[in-house]
Amino acid sequence: MEKKRILTGDRPTGKLHIGHYFGSLKKRIELQESGEYDPYILIADVQALTDNFNNPEKVRKNVREVAIDYLSCRNRPK
């Protein structure tokens, strides 16, 4: 059976918060864990630079923070 593909992500304009978890991250985890989907999750840093052109270091820092948040949100083993 071929898995369906999903492409989704976030702009790293600031730290993720509880709203991100309940609004999108939780569902992404469920889709990934279902085994039916092949998810591609991106951090849209180039898009974030359009709003933060004069402060690229802020974007670099936020990319690291968002990546850490993504990694920390996985489901616990069953």
PDB file with SEQRES, HELIX, SHEET and CRYST1 records, atoms N, CA, C and O in Angstrom:
SEQRES   1 A   78  MET GLU LYS LYS ARG ILE LEU THR GLY ASP ARG PRO THR          
SEQRES   2 A   78  GLY LYS LEU HIS ILE GLY HIS TYR PHE GLY SER LEU LYS          
SEQRES   3 A   78  LYS ARG ILE GLU LEU GLN GLU SER GLY GLU TYR ASP PRO          
SEQRES   4 A   78  TYR ILE LEU ILE ALA ASP VAL GLN ALA LEU THR ASP ASN          
SEQRES   5 A   78  PHE ASN ASN PRO GLU LYS VAL ARG LYS ASN VAL ARG GLU          
SEQRES   6 A   78  VAL ALA ILE ASP TYR LEU SER CYS ARG ASN ARG PRO LYS          
HELIX    1 AA1 ILE A   18  HIS A   20  1                                   3    
HELIX    2 AA2 TYR A   21  LEU A   25  3                                   5    
HELIX    3 AA3 LYS A   26  SER A   34  1                                   9    
HELIX    4 AA4 ASP A   45  ASP A   51  1                                   7    
HELIX    5 AA5 PRO A   56  SER A   72  1                                  17    
SHEET    1 AA1 2 LYS A   4  ASP A  10  0                                        
SHEET    2 AA1 2 TYR A  37  ILE A  43  1                                        
CRYST1    1.000    1.000    1.000  90.00  90.00  90.00 P 1           1          
ATOM      1  N   MET A   1       0.833  -1.175   0.000  1.00  0.00           N  
ATOM      2  CA  MET A   1       0.000   0.000   0.000  1.00  0.00           C  
ATOM      3  C   MET A   1       0.888   1.252   0.000  1.00  0.00           C  
ATOM      4  O   MET A   1       1.796   1.382   0.820  1.00  0.00           O  
ATOM      5  N   GLU A   2       0.615   2.147  -0.911  1.00  0.00           N  
ATOM      6  CA  GLU A   2       1.371   3.388  -0.987  1.00  0.00           C  
ATOM      7  C   GLU A   2       0.806   4.398   0.009  1.00  0.00           C  
ATOM      8  O   GLU A   2      -0.405   4.608   0.089  1.00  0.00           O  
ATOM      9  N   LYS A   3       1.709   5.014   0.761  1.00  0.00           N  
ATOM     10  CA  LYS A   3       1.275   6.001   1.745  1.00  0.00           C  
ATOM     11  C   LYS A   3       0.931   7.328   1.064  1.00  0.00           C  
ATOM     12  O   LYS A   3       1.507   7.684   0.037  1.00  0.00           O  
ATOM     13  N   LYS A   4      -0.011   8.040   1.654  1.00  0.00           N  
ATOM     14  CA  LYS A   4      -0.329   9.388   1.193  1.00  0.00           C  
ATOM     15  C   LYS A   4       0.739  10.325   1.738  1.00  0.00           C  
ATOM     16  O   LYS A   4       1.276  10.100   2.822  1.00  0.00           O  
ATOM     17  N   ARG A   5       1.046  11.376   0.984  1.00  0.00           N  
ATOM     18  CA  ARG A   5       2.050  12.338   1.427  1.00  0.00           C  
ATOM     19  C   ARG A   5       1.382  13.600   1.950  1.00  0.00           C  
ATOM     20  O   ARG A   5       0.344  14.036   1.452  1.00  0.00           O  
ATOM     21  N   ILE A   6       2.009  14.166   2.964  1.00  0.00           N  
ATOM     22  CA  ILE A   6       1.532  15.419   3.549  1.00  0.00           C  
ATOM     23  C   ILE A   6       2.717  16.370   3.614  1.00  0.00           C  
ATOM     24  O   ILE A   6       3.802  15.986   4.050  1.00  0.00           O  
ATOM     25  N   LEU A   7       2.512  17.612   3.180  1.00  0.00           N  
ATOM     26  CA  LEU A   7       3.516  18.661   3.316  1.00  0.00           C  
ATOM     27  C   LEU A   7       2.908  19.764   4.171  1.00  0.00           C  
ATOM     28  O   LEU A   7       1.863  20.319   3.832  1.00  0.00           O  
ATOM     29  N   THR A   8       3.568  20.074   5.277  1.00  0.00           N  
ATOM     30  CA  THR A   8       3.094  21.106   6.187  1.00  0.00           C  
ATOM     31  C   THR A   8       4.288  21.704   6.914  1.00  0.00           C  
ATOM     32  O   THR A   8       5.397  21.176   6.836  1.00  0.00           O  
ATOM     33  N   GLY A   9       4.066  22.789   7.612  1.00  0.00           N  
ATOM     34  CA  GLY A   9       5.155  23.396   8.351  1.00  0.00           C  
ATOM     35  C   GLY A   9       4.739  24.695   9.019  1.00  0.00           C  
ATOM     36  O   GLY A   9       3.564  25.060   9.047  1.00  0.00           O  
ATOM     37  N   ASP A  10       5.733  25.376   9.552  1.00  0.00           N  
ATOM     38  CA  ASP A  10       5.509  26.637  10.254  1.00  0.00           C  
ATOM     39  C   ASP A  10       6.569  27.644   9.856  1.00  0.00           C  
ATOM     40  O   ASP A  10       7.673  27.281   9.452  1.00  0.00           O  
ATOM     41  N   ARG A  11       6.216  28.912   9.975  1.00  0.00           N  
ATOM     42  CA  ARG A  11       7.191  29.994   9.809  1.00  0.00           C  
ATOM     43  C   ARG A  11       7.829  30.238  11.173  1.00  0.00           C  
ATOM     44  O   ARG A  11       7.112  30.376  12.164  1.00  0.00           O  
ATOM     45  N   PRO A  12       9.141  30.293  11.249  1.00  0.00           N  
ATOM     46  CA  PRO A  12       9.811  30.485  12.533  1.00  0.00           C  
ATOM     47  C   PRO A  12       9.889  31.964  12.932  1.00  0.00           C  
ATOM     48  O   PRO A  12      10.977  32.537  12.997  1.00  0.00           O  
ATOM     49  N   THR A  13       8.749  32.566  13.193  1.00  0.00           N  
ATOM     50  CA  THR A  13       8.720  33.981  13.563  1.00  0.00           C  
ATOM     51  C   THR A  13       8.754  34.182  15.069  1.00  0.00           C  
ATOM     52  O   THR A  13       8.839  35.315  15.543  1.00  0.00           O  
ATOM     53  N   GLY A  14       8.690  33.103  15.817  1.00  0.00           N  
ATOM     54  CA  GLY A  14       8.738  33.163  17.272  1.00  0.00           C  
ATOM     55  C   GLY A  14       8.643  31.758  17.824  1.00  0.00           C  
ATOM     56  O   GLY A  14       8.529  30.788  17.075  1.00  0.00           O  
ATOM     57  N   LYS A  15       8.689  31.659  19.138  1.00  0.00           N  
ATOM     58  CA  LYS A  15       8.613  30.344  19.776  1.00  0.00           C  
ATOM     59  C   LYS A  15       7.226  29.742  19.588  1.00  0.00           C  
ATOM     60  O   LYS A  15       6.224  30.457  19.535  1.00  0.00           O  
ATOM     61  N   LEU A  16       7.186  28.422  19.487  1.00  0.00           N  
ATOM     62  CA  LEU A  16       5.899  27.734  19.443  1.00  0.00           C  
ATOM     63  C   LEU A  16       5.289  27.778  20.841  1.00  0.00           C  
ATOM     64  O   LEU A  16       5.998  27.915  21.838  1.00  0.00           O  
ATOM     65  N   HIS A  17       3.969  27.659  20.896  1.00  0.00           N  
ATOM     66  CA  HIS A  17       3.265  27.721  22.173  1.00  0.00           C  
ATOM     67  C   HIS A  17       2.174  26.660  22.204  1.00  0.00           C  
ATOM     68  O   HIS A  17       2.003  25.913  21.241  1.00  0.00           O  
ATOM     69  N   ILE A  18       1.453  26.594  23.285  1.00  0.00           N  
ATOM     70  CA  ILE A  18       0.442  25.547  23.488  1.00  0.00           C  
ATOM     71  C   ILE A  18      -0.624  25.567  22.378  1.00  0.00           C  
ATOM     72  O   ILE A  18      -1.178  24.527  22.023  1.00  0.00           O  
ATOM     73  N   GLY A  19      -0.895  26.739  21.846  1.00  0.00           N  
ATOM     74  CA  GLY A  19      -1.843  26.831  20.732  1.00  0.00           C  
ATOM     75  C   GLY A  19      -1.361  26.092  19.503  1.00  0.00           C  
ATOM     76  O   GLY A  19      -2.159  25.481  18.792  1.00  0.00           O  
ATOM     77  N   HIS A  20      -0.052  26.141  19.244  1.00  0.00           N  
ATOM     78  CA  HIS A  20       0.504  25.376  18.124  1.00  0.00           C  
ATOM     79  C   HIS A  20       0.310  23.879  18.357  1.00  0.00           C  
ATOM     80  O   HIS A  20      -0.026  23.133  17.438  1.00  0.00           O  
ATOM     81  N   TYR A  21       0.527  23.455  19.603  1.00  0.00           N  
ATOM     82  CA  TYR A  21       0.389  22.030  19.895  1.00  0.00           C  
ATOM     83  C   TYR A  21      -1.032  21.543  19.617  1.00  0.00           C  
ATOM     84  O   TYR A  21      -1.230  20.580  18.877  1.00  0.00           O  
ATOM     85  N   PHE A  22      -2.014  22.212  20.212  1.00  0.00           N  
ATOM     86  CA  PHE A  22      -3.394  21.766  20.032  1.00  0.00           C  
ATOM     87  C   PHE A  22      -3.957  22.126  18.666  1.00  0.00           C  
ATOM     88  O   PHE A  22      -4.884  21.473  18.187  1.00  0.00           O  
ATOM     89  N   GLY A  23      -3.407  23.161  18.033  1.00  0.00           N  
ATOM     90  CA  GLY A  23      -3.906  23.591  16.731  1.00  0.00           C  
ATOM     91  C   GLY A  23      -3.380  22.793  15.559  1.00  0.00           C  
ATOM     92  O   GLY A  23      -4.085  22.632  14.563  1.00  0.00           O  
ATOM     93  N   SER A  24      -2.146  22.282  15.652  1.00  0.00           N  
ATOM     94  CA  SER A  24      -1.605  21.552  14.506  1.00  0.00           C  
ATOM     95  C   SER A  24      -0.635  20.428  14.859  1.00  0.00           C  
ATOM     96  O   SER A  24      -0.681  19.369  14.232  1.00  0.00           O  
ATOM     97  N   LEU A  25       0.230  20.622  15.832  1.00  0.00           N  
ATOM     98  CA  LEU A  25       1.258  19.613  16.103  1.00  0.00           C  
ATOM     99  C   LEU A  25       0.671  18.277  16.541  1.00  0.00           C  
ATOM    100  O   LEU A  25       1.136  17.223  16.107  1.00  0.00           O  
ATOM    101  N   LYS A  26      -0.330  18.311  17.381  1.00  0.00           N  
ATOM    102  CA  LYS A  26      -0.951  17.071  17.863  1.00  0.00           C  
ATOM    103  C   LYS A  26      -1.508  16.259  16.693  1.00  0.00           C  
ATOM    104  O   LYS A  26      -1.328  15.042  16.644  1.00  0.00           O  
ATOM    105  N   LYS A  27      -2.174  16.914  15.767  1.00  0.00           N  
ATOM    106  CA  LYS A  27      -2.738  16.218  14.607  1.00  0.00           C  
ATOM    107  C   LYS A  27      -1.630  15.674  13.701  1.00  0.00           C  
ATOM    108  O   LYS A  27      -1.758  14.580  13.151  1.00  0.00           O  
ATOM    109  N   ARG A  28      -0.540  16.441  13.545  1.00  0.00           N  
ATOM    110  CA  ARG A  28       0.588  15.954  12.743  1.00  0.00           C  
ATOM    111  C   ARG A  28       1.162  14.676  13.337  1.00  0.00           C  
ATOM    112  O   ARG A  28       1.496  13.741  12.609  1.00  0.00           O  
ATOM    113  N   ILE A  29       1.274  14.638  14.652  1.00  0.00           N  
ATOM    114  CA  ILE A  29       1.789  13.448  15.324  1.00  0.00           C  
ATOM    115  C   ILE A  29       0.853  12.265  15.069  1.00  0.00           C  
ATOM    116  O   ILE A  29       1.314  11.168  14.753  1.00  0.00           O  
ATOM    117  N   GLU A  30      -0.450  12.481  15.204  1.00  0.00           N  
ATOM    118  CA  GLU A  30      -1.422  11.410  14.978  1.00  0.00           C  
ATOM    119  C   GLU A  30      -1.330  10.876  13.551  1.00  0.00           C  
ATOM    120  O   GLU A  30      -1.366   9.663  13.343  1.00  0.00           O  
ATOM    121  N   LEU A  31      -1.210  11.767  12.569  1.00  0.00           N  
ATOM    122  CA  LEU A  31      -1.104  11.333  11.175  1.00  0.00           C  
ATOM    123  C   LEU A  31       0.174  10.546  10.936  1.00  0.00           C  
ATOM    124  O   LEU A  31       0.166   9.539  10.228  1.00  0.00           O  
ATOM    125  N   GLN A  32       1.272  11.006  11.526  1.00  0.00           N  
ATOM    126  CA  GLN A  32       2.551  10.318  11.378  1.00  0.00           C  
ATOM    127  C   GLN A  32       2.501   8.932  12.012  1.00  0.00           C  
ATOM    128  O   GLN A  32       2.965   7.956  11.422  1.00  0.00           O  
ATOM    129  N   GLU A  33       1.939   8.852  13.210  1.00  0.00           N  
ATOM    130  CA  GLU A  33       1.897   7.592  13.947  1.00  0.00           C  
ATOM    131  C   GLU A  33       0.904   6.597  13.348  1.00  0.00           C  
ATOM    132  O   GLU A  33       0.995   5.400  13.621  1.00  0.00           O  
ATOM    133  N   SER A  34      -0.042   7.073  12.536  1.00  0.00           N  
ATOM    134  CA  SER A  34      -1.051   6.180  11.953  1.00  0.00           C  
ATOM    135  C   SER A  34      -0.446   5.186  10.965  1.00  0.00           C  
ATOM    136  O   SER A  34      -1.003   4.111  10.743  1.00  0.00           O  
ATOM    137  N   GLY A  35       0.688   5.543  10.373  1.00  0.00           N  
ATOM    138  CA  GLY A  35       1.310   4.675   9.380  1.00  0.00           C  
ATOM    139  C   GLY A  35       0.721   4.811   7.995  1.00  0.00           C  
ATOM    140  O   GLY A  35       1.205   4.174   7.059  1.00  0.00           O  
ATOM    141  N   GLU A  36      -0.312   5.627   7.837  1.00  0.00           N  
ATOM    142  CA  GLU A  36      -0.960   5.812   6.543  1.00  0.00           C  
ATOM    143  C   GLU A  36      -0.340   6.946   5.731  1.00  0.00           C  
ATOM    144  O   GLU A  36      -0.591   7.066   4.532  1.00  0.00           O  
ATOM    145  N   TYR A  37       0.463   7.773   6.383  1.00  0.00           N  
ATOM    146  CA  TYR A  37       0.969   8.976   5.740  1.00  0.00           C  
ATOM    147  C   TYR A  37       2.486   9.048   5.802  1.00  0.00           C  
ATOM    148  O   TYR A  37       3.119   8.537   6.726  1.00  0.00           O  
ATOM    149  N   ASP A  38       3.038   9.685   4.808  1.00  0.00           N  
ATOM    150  CA  ASP A  38       4.462   9.968   4.735  1.00  0.00           C  
ATOM    151  C   ASP A  38       4.597  11.486   4.859  1.00  0.00           C  
ATOM    152  O   ASP A  38       4.561  12.191   3.851  1.00  0.00           O  
ATOM    153  N   PRO A  39       4.754  11.999   6.092  1.00  0.00           N  
ATOM    154  CA  PRO A  39       4.736  13.445   6.286  1.00  0.00           C  
ATOM    155  C   PRO A  39       6.077  14.115   5.982  1.00  0.00           C  
ATOM    156  O   PRO A  39       7.142  13.582   6.292  1.00  0.00           O  
ATOM    157  N   TYR A  40       5.998  15.269   5.382  1.00  0.00           N  
ATOM    158  CA  TYR A  40       7.143  16.140   5.176  1.00  0.00           C  
ATOM    159  C   TYR A  40       6.818  17.435   5.918  1.00  0.00           C  
ATOM    160  O   TYR A  40       5.882  18.152   5.562  1.00  0.00           O  
ATOM    161  N   ILE A  41       7.598  17.720   6.945  1.00  0.00           N  
ATOM    162  CA  ILE A  41       7.335  18.887   7.776  1.00  0.00           C  
ATOM    163  C   ILE A  41       8.510  19.839   7.632  1.00  0.00           C  
ATOM    164  O   ILE A  41       9.664  19.456   7.825  1.00  0.00           O  
ATOM    165  N   LEU A  42       8.200  21.088   7.291  1.00  0.00           N  
ATOM    166  CA  LEU A  42       9.270  22.039   7.036  1.00  0.00           C  
ATOM    167  C   LEU A  42       9.202  23.237   7.974  1.00  0.00           C  
ATOM    168  O   LEU A  42       8.164  23.548   8.559  1.00  0.00           O  
ATOM    169  N   ILE A  43      10.333  23.884   8.089  1.00  0.00           N  
ATOM    170  CA  ILE A  43      10.421  25.154   8.804  1.00  0.00           C  
ATOM    171  C   ILE A  43      10.723  26.190   7.725  1.00  0.00           C  
ATOM    172  O   ILE A  43      11.814  26.201   7.153  1.00  0.00           O  
ATOM    173  N   ALA A  44       9.762  27.049   7.453  1.00  0.00           N  
ATOM    174  CA  ALA A  44       9.829  27.973   6.319  1.00  0.00           C  
ATOM    175  C   ALA A  44      10.662  29.204   6.655  1.00  0.00           C  
ATOM    176  O   ALA A  44      10.134  30.305   6.816  1.00  0.00           O  
ATOM    177  N   ASP A  45      11.985  28.997   6.759  1.00  0.00           N  
ATOM    178  CA  ASP A  45      12.852  30.098   7.176  1.00  0.00           C  
ATOM    179  C   ASP A  45      12.998  31.177   6.112  1.00  0.00           C  
ATOM    180  O   ASP A  45      13.103  32.354   6.455  1.00  0.00           O  
ATOM    181  N   VAL A  46      13.007  30.818   4.848  1.00  0.00           N  
ATOM    182  CA  VAL A  46      13.122  31.837   3.797  1.00  0.00           C  
ATOM    183  C   VAL A  46      11.890  32.730   3.805  1.00  0.00           C  
ATOM    184  O   VAL A  46      12.007  33.944   3.640  1.00  0.00           O  
ATOM    185  N   GLN A  47      10.723  32.150   3.994  1.00  0.00           N  
ATOM    186  CA  GLN A  47       9.501  32.948   4.067  1.00  0.00           C  
ATOM    187  C   GLN A  47       9.535  33.880   5.282  1.00  0.00           C  
ATOM    188  O   GLN A  47       9.072  35.018   5.197  1.00  0.00           O  
ATOM    189  N   ALA A  48      10.072  33.416   6.398  1.00  0.00           N  
ATOM    190  CA  ALA A  48      10.161  34.256   7.595  1.00  0.00           C  
ATOM    191  C   ALA A  48      11.094  35.438   7.383  1.00  0.00           C  
ATOM    192  O   ALA A  48      10.929  36.483   8.013  1.00  0.00           O  
ATOM    193  N   LEU A  49      12.075  35.279   6.500  1.00  0.00           N  
ATOM    194  CA  LEU A  49      12.993  36.391   6.231  1.00  0.00           C  
ATOM    195  C   LEU A  49      12.298  37.567   5.556  1.00  0.00           C  
ATOM    196  O   LEU A  49      12.786  38.694   5.638  1.00  0.00           O  
ATOM    197  N   THR A  50      11.175  37.329   4.893  1.00  0.00           N  
ATOM    198  CA  THR A  50      10.471  38.450   4.259  1.00  0.00           C  
ATOM    199  C   THR A  50       9.994  39.453   5.300  1.00  0.00           C  
ATOM    200  O   THR A  50       9.953  40.653   5.029  1.00  0.00           O  
ATOM    201  N   ASP A  51       9.634  38.978   6.483  1.00  0.00           N  
ATOM    202  CA  ASP A  51       9.192  39.864   7.564  1.00  0.00           C  
ATOM    203  C   ASP A  51      10.343  40.306   8.461  1.00  0.00           C  
ATOM    204  O   ASP A  51      10.207  41.280   9.202  1.00  0.00           O  
ATOM    205  N   ASN A  52      11.461  39.612   8.406  1.00  0.00           N  
ATOM    206  CA  ASN A  52      12.584  39.875   9.304  1.00  0.00           C  
ATOM    207  C   ASN A  52      13.880  40.079   8.525  1.00  0.00           C  
ATOM    208  O   ASN A  52      14.946  39.637   8.955  1.00  0.00           O  
ATOM    209  N   PHE A  53      13.785  40.739   7.394  1.00  0.00           N  
ATOM    210  CA  PHE A  53      14.932  40.921   6.510  1.00  0.00           C  
ATOM    211  C   PHE A  53      16.105  41.580   7.226  1.00  0.00           C  
ATOM    212  O   PHE A  53      17.257  41.221   6.983  1.00  0.00           O  
ATOM    213  N   ASN A  54      15.829  42.528   8.093  1.00  0.00           N  
ATOM    214  CA  ASN A  54      16.889  43.247   8.792  1.00  0.00           C  
ATOM    215  C   ASN A  54      17.380  42.540  10.048  1.00  0.00           C  
ATOM    216  O   ASN A  54      18.273  43.039  10.733  1.00  0.00           O  
ATOM    217  N   ASN A  55      16.800  41.377  10.357  1.00  0.00           N  
ATOM    218  CA  ASN A  55      17.191  40.667  11.570  1.00  0.00           C  
ATOM    219  C   ASN A  55      17.266  39.150  11.302  1.00  0.00           C  
ATOM    220  O   ASN A  55      16.508  38.379  11.890  1.00  0.00           O  
ATOM    221  N   PRO A  56      18.179  38.730  10.418  1.00  0.00           N  
ATOM    222  CA  PRO A  56      18.253  37.297  10.091  1.00  0.00           C  
ATOM    223  C   PRO A  56      18.660  36.420  11.275  1.00  0.00           C  
ATOM    224  O   PRO A  56      18.319  35.238  11.313  1.00  0.00           O  
ATOM    225  N   GLU A  57      19.386  36.989  12.240  1.00  0.00           N  
ATOM    226  CA  GLU A  57      19.779  36.193  13.411  1.00  0.00           C  
ATOM    227  C   GLU A  57      18.554  35.738  14.194  1.00  0.00           C  
ATOM    228  O   GLU A  57      18.545  34.637  14.744  1.00  0.00           O  
ATOM    229  N   LYS A  58      17.523  36.575  14.248  1.00  0.00           N  
ATOM    230  CA  LYS A  58      16.273  36.193  14.919  1.00  0.00           C  
ATOM    231  C   LYS A  58      15.676  34.961  14.246  1.00  0.00           C  
ATOM    232  O   LYS A  58      15.212  34.040  14.918  1.00  0.00           O  
ATOM    233  N   VAL A  59      15.692  34.951  12.914  1.00  0.00           N  
ATOM    234  CA  VAL A  59      15.149  33.807  12.172  1.00  0.00           C  
ATOM    235  C   VAL A  59      15.986  32.562  12.450  1.00  0.00           C  
ATOM    236  O   VAL A  59      15.430  31.491  12.691  1.00  0.00           O  
ATOM    237  N   ARG A  60      17.327  32.685  12.419  1.00  0.00           N  
ATOM    238  CA  ARG A  60      18.195  31.532  12.703  1.00  0.00           C  
ATOM    239  C   ARG A  60      17.900  30.951  14.081  1.00  0.00           C  
ATOM    240  O   ARG A  60      17.780  29.736  14.239  1.00  0.00           O  
ATOM    241  N   LYS A  61      17.784  31.820  15.068  1.00  0.00           N  
ATOM    242  CA  LYS A  61      17.495  31.362  16.433  1.00  0.00           C  
ATOM    243  C   LYS A  61      16.143  30.672  16.494  1.00  0.00           C  
ATOM    244  O   LYS A  61      16.007  29.618  17.116  1.00  0.00           O  
ATOM    245  N   ASN A  62      15.144  31.263  15.851  1.00  0.00           N  
ATOM    246  CA  ASN A  62      13.802  30.682  15.886  1.00  0.00           C  
ATOM    247  C   ASN A  62      13.744  29.349  15.152  1.00  0.00           C  
ATOM    248  O   ASN A  62      12.981  28.469  15.552  1.00  0.00           O  
ATOM    249  N   VAL A  63      14.528  29.174  14.092  1.00  0.00           N  
ATOM    250  CA  VAL A  63      14.571  27.888  13.386  1.00  0.00           C  
ATOM    251  C   VAL A  63      15.040  26.801  14.349  1.00  0.00           C  
ATOM    252  O   VAL A  63      14.447  25.725  14.408  1.00  0.00           O  
ATOM    253  N   ARG A  64      16.100  27.079  15.100  1.00  0.00           N  
ATOM    254  CA  ARG A  64      16.592  26.102  16.079  1.00  0.00           C  
ATOM    255  C   ARG A  64      15.521  25.792  17.128  1.00  0.00           C  
ATOM    256  O   ARG A  64      15.293  24.631  17.467  1.00  0.00           O  
ATOM    257  N   GLU A  65      14.869  26.837  17.637  1.00  0.00           N  
ATOM    258  CA  GLU A  65      13.835  26.661  18.663  1.00  0.00           C  
ATOM    259  C   GLU A  65      12.664  25.830  18.141  1.00  0.00           C  
ATOM    260  O   GLU A  65      12.179  24.938  18.836  1.00  0.00           O  
ATOM    261  N   VAL A  66      12.214  26.117  16.930  1.00  0.00           N  
ATOM    262  CA  VAL A  66      11.086  25.370  16.352  1.00  0.00           C  
ATOM    263  C   VAL A  66      11.491  23.917  16.119  1.00  0.00           C  
ATOM    264  O   VAL A  66      10.698  23.011  16.377  1.00  0.00           O  
ATOM    265  N   ALA A  67      12.700  23.680  15.640  1.00  0.00           N  
ATOM    266  CA  ALA A  67      13.168  22.304  15.425  1.00  0.00           C  
ATOM    267  C   ALA A  67      13.196  21.529  16.742  1.00  0.00           C  
ATOM    268  O   ALA A  67      12.786  20.369  16.793  1.00  0.00           O  
ATOM    269  N   ILE A  68      13.676  22.165  17.796  1.00  0.00           N  
ATOM    270  CA  ILE A  68      13.691  21.512  19.112  1.00  0.00           C  
ATOM    271  C   ILE A  68      12.268  21.220  19.571  1.00  0.00           C  
ATOM    272  O   ILE A  68      11.993  20.142  20.099  1.00  0.00           O  
ATOM    273  N   ASP A  69      11.367  22.172  19.373  1.00  0.00           N  
ATOM    274  CA  ASP A  69       9.968  21.963  19.754  1.00  0.00           C  
ATOM    275  C   ASP A  69       9.352  20.812  18.968  1.00  0.00           C  
ATOM    276  O   ASP A  69       8.642  19.985  19.540  1.00  0.00           O  
ATOM    277  N   TYR A  70       9.616  20.748  17.661  1.00  0.00           N  
ATOM    278  CA  TYR A  70       9.099  19.645  16.846  1.00  0.00           C  
ATOM    279  C   TYR A  70       9.567  18.305  17.407  1.00  0.00           C  
ATOM    280  O   TYR A  70       8.773  17.380  17.581  1.00  0.00           O  
ATOM    281  N   LEU A  71      10.854  18.215  17.686  1.00  0.00           N  
ATOM    282  CA  LEU A  71      11.419  16.950  18.173  1.00  0.00           C  
ATOM    283  C   LEU A  71      10.873  16.554  19.538  1.00  0.00           C  
ATOM    284  O   LEU A  71      10.779  15.368  19.853  1.00  0.00           O  
ATOM    285  N   SER A  72      10.517  17.535  20.339  1.00  0.00           N  
ATOM    286  CA  SER A  72      10.038  17.224  21.689  1.00  0.00           C  
ATOM    287  C   SER A  72       8.551  16.864  21.726  1.00  0.00           C  
ATOM    288  O   SER A  72       8.050  16.472  22.780  1.00  0.00           O  
ATOM    289  N   CYS A  73       7.844  16.984  20.625  1.00  0.00           N  
ATOM    290  CA  CYS A  73       6.388  16.762  20.612  1.00  0.00           C  
ATOM    291  C   CYS A  73       5.970  15.351  20.221  1.00  0.00           C  
ATOM    292  O   CYS A  73       4.772  15.080  20.132  1.00  0.00           O  
ATOM    293  N   ARG A  74       6.882  14.474  19.991  1.00  0.00           N  
ATOM    294  CA  ARG A  74       6.463  13.156  19.520  1.00  0.00           C  
ATOM    295  C   ARG A  74       5.680  12.407  20.596  1.00  0.00           C  
ATOM    296  O   ARG A  74       5.808  12.685  21.788  1.00  0.00           O  
ATOM    297  N   ASN A  75       4.874  11.457  20.148  1.00  0.00           N  
ATOM    298  CA  ASN A  75       4.091  10.649  21.086  1.00  0.00           C  
ATOM    299  C   ASN A  75       5.012   9.766  21.913  1.00  0.00           C  
ATOM    300  O   ASN A  75       6.105   9.401  21.481  1.00  0.00           O  
ATOM    301  N   ARG A  76       4.556   9.437  23.087  1.00  0.00           N  
ATOM    302  CA  ARG A  76       5.297   8.511  23.942  1.00  0.00           C  
ATOM    303  C   ARG A  76       5.051   7.081  23.435  1.00  0.00           C  
ATOM    304  O   ARG A  76       4.013   6.805  22.833  1.00  0.00           O  
ATOM    305  N   PRO A  77       5.992   6.189  23.677  1.00  0.00           N  
ATOM    306  CA  PRO A  77       5.801   4.787  23.241  1.00  0.00           C  
ATOM    307  C   PRO A  77       4.539   4.199  23.878  1.00  0.00           C  
ATOM    308  O   PRO A  77       4.181   4.520  25.011  1.00  0.00           O  
ATOM    309  N   LYS A  78       3.882   3.333  23.115  1.00  0.00           N  
ATOM    310  CA  LYS A  78       2.637   2.704  23.613  1.00  0.00           C  
ATOM    311  C   LYS A  78       2.951   1.437  24.356  1.00  0.00           C  
ATOM    312  O   LYS A  78       2.042   0.768  24.848  1.00  0.00           O  
TER     313      LYS A  78                                                      
END                                                                             
